[in-house]
Amino acid sequence: MDKKVFYTDENFTNISNVIKYTLGILSYQYDNPYIYHRGVPSARNVHPNECYVIYRGHALRYNPKINEFEYITNIDLFTNNIYIILISDLWRIMKFYGEFGLALSILDSGHILSQLKQLLNINGFSKFRIDYMLDKGVFFQKLGLDFRQMMLNYIIDLSEYIDENRENFRTAKNLDVPIRKYSYLEEITFFPNVINFLEKVNMSKGKEIYNMFEFKSEKYLNRDELLLSIKNRESNHSYFGIFSTKKFLETEIFYEIINRSTDLIFNNVFHSENIRVFCLVNSVFGIKPGYYEIKEDGKIENISYIDDIYTENCKILNDSHQNIDLSSNPVLFFVSYDISGSFSDEEKIYFSHLLSAETIHYISTIVSLFGLYSRPIKNFKDDYLERALRLDNDDRIIYVLMVGRGNTYNYKIYFS
């Protein structure tokens, strides 16, 4: 039976394009180990997150393989709602990384959230409610999902944009809720910390964590800039002999990245008061190598200077410094999160990773405008960086972004 969705509704067309430009496969690159590229990064290009849409009662799943929405069922309860729902299918990434896959899937969802916010804004959806880390059994039930092995990251509520005069939405015949062919619940039970995390999340019924979001930025990317940035996103490693160019970054570009990024971050990240942004300058014209904190107003404050760039960069990674030369990157960005406060331990894990990744993605989006590559990394020495940055006891380094220029040609074939 044909599951393809047929529509002429302008609102749905705009929402579907936002999702396709975020989770869709945008390009093919034969000289890259991960040859198919989406608009957002993911560890090993696994992409454990799936996107569902409930549009005025029509429940749909986005299938990136065919770049279309598949019709699931009709839900009468939500005939007056428009939801974008992001689900983490955890075993998809845990089979590579074990319980660390939980953290990676939340990081992925933070990248996605940043891009969704920016794309929704340029498509006329600048205000909406976001519900975080919530247990909504009705969504799992109606969408045919298993809350014991999946996590509902967040729901973006666009219901205020319903226009009674514009809907013309037709689908194929209603389908029964699909039953997934494979279940990986048994495999996940070998990781009790993940099971415990999901159980505690699902026990928090009735507790709501949400914000009424309104996109605010004086220096946001316009439509042409944002689409160009997404299209040009590169995530090349600084491999010895391939990207070890040690090219200096122009001062003007460095400050443009910082000024536009901080404007996006501190105006749009939930609980941004818990976020701090730092950088390690290796080779930027006119700026002495060292660690700096990036303030909300875009100014930088020196923490310490460094004499031996290569040695200092080798101290940052847990492993792989024999293969990855961090010192060839003109600048590295770091994000810390303040874990003090009233959140539960599970909520601290979730928000520290989600919001740090959203922060990094804003920086990455600006970086791509200047033809630079940006690659987020997680395998760093937390304790060393926390000492180097002189962090408070409650601040934790969550995510790192390396930024630079490659010295090889990258051949991309773009999909329309």
C-alpha positions, 0 to 999 in steps of 0.5 A: 500500500502506498504510504506517501503523503500527498499535500498542497497545504503551504504550512505543511510544505514549509515544515516538511522542507525544514525537516528535510533540510535538517535530517535529509541526505543532502550530498554524496562525497566519495572521498570521505569515509562517511560518504552520505551527508546530512545537514547535521553531524552525527557520530560515525554518521549513524544518526540515531534520531528519527523525526515524526510529525503530527499535523492536524491529527495526521501522524507521519514519519520522515524517511530520509532514505526516500526523502518523503513522509510516510503516513502512519495513522490518524489521531483524533486527539490531535486534530487541532495540533501541529507537532514536530517530535524527535525520537532517539532510537538508542540501539542504533548508536549503542551497538557501536558505543555502548551506554555512551551512545545515550549521551551521543544521541542527546548531542545529536538532538542538540545539533538538530534543535539548533538547525530546526530553530534557525530553519523554522525562523526563516520559514515564518515560524519564529514562536513556538513551545518546546517540551523537553525530555517528557514522558508522553505515553500517548505518542509512543502508543500511537506512533508504534514506539517502545519507550523502554528502548527509545527516548522522546527528546523534545516536541516542538509545538507549532499549533498556533500556526494552524490556518483553517482557510489554508489546509488541503491535506490528503493522504493514502488510506489510513494504515495500522500503526506499524510494528517494527520488525526488530526489537533491541530491548534485550540488547539494551538491558545489558546496559543498566545505566541506560535502562535506569535513565529511561525508567526515571524519565518515564516515571516523571509523569506530570512534570513539565519542562518547557519554554515558550520559545521566540527566535531572537537574533540581530545577526542571524543568518538570512535564508541564503546564508543559512542554506549555503552554510548547511550545504557547505558544512564540512567535518574533515579531521585534521589528519597528519599529512592531509589537513595539517596545513596550520593556516592562520585564520584572519582576525576579522573572520575570527571575530565575526564568528564569535560575534554572530555565534554569541548573538545566536547562543545567548538569545536562543539557547534554553537556560543559556545562563548555565552555558559558558563558551571558551576557545583555544587560539592556536593560529589567529592573526594578531591574537596570542596563542592561549585559552580565552573565555568568550563573553556574552557581548562577544568580547574575549578574556584571556585565561592563560597563554601557551608557548608550545602549541603542539604539546598543549593540543596533544594534552587535550584528546583522550586518544588518537592524538597520533592521528589527529593533529589538533594544533593544525586547527586555528581555533578550538571552541569549548562549551561548559555547563553548570550542573548546579541547580534543582534539576535531577541527575537525569535532567542534568545529563540531558540538558548539559548535552542537549544545550551544549550541542545546540551551542556548538551547532550555532558556532558551526553554522557561522563557521561554514559561511567562511568555507571552514570545516568544523568537527565536534568531538567528545573524546577529550580529557575533561579533567585537564580542560577543566583545569586549563580553563580554571572552571568552577567546581560545578562547571563541566566541559561537555563538547569541543569543536575544532575549526580550520581549513583543509588542503585537499579538494572535496568532491560533493554531489548534491541531491536536489 
